[in-house]
């Protein structure tokens, strides 16, 4: 019943910006959500976490560049990505760390070098 749909990815130049969206249908609460990414040949990496609706944590590799936020009315979680680097290239996914819902298709972010 829970469906997670990621969008907003694309091809950008180094230093560019993107805002990813995660539409969480079937959920009434998006207080605890996270963004993950997986690059070719690498394990899935936790990028950003939203806890209790307001507390945030970020991987060291993205601190100061990425921001996780939410829109409660639309049950949508966002990931604002600034100062993108080639190493940010990956498929980005959202999910709830506590529940681990069915994974969505993810959205591809490609930062050229």
Secondary structure by P-SEA (a helix, b strand, c coil): cbbbbbcbbbbbcccbbbbbbbbbcccccccccbbbbbcccccccccbbbccccbbbbcccccccbbbbbcccccbbbbbbcccccccccbbbbbbcccccccccbbbbbbcc
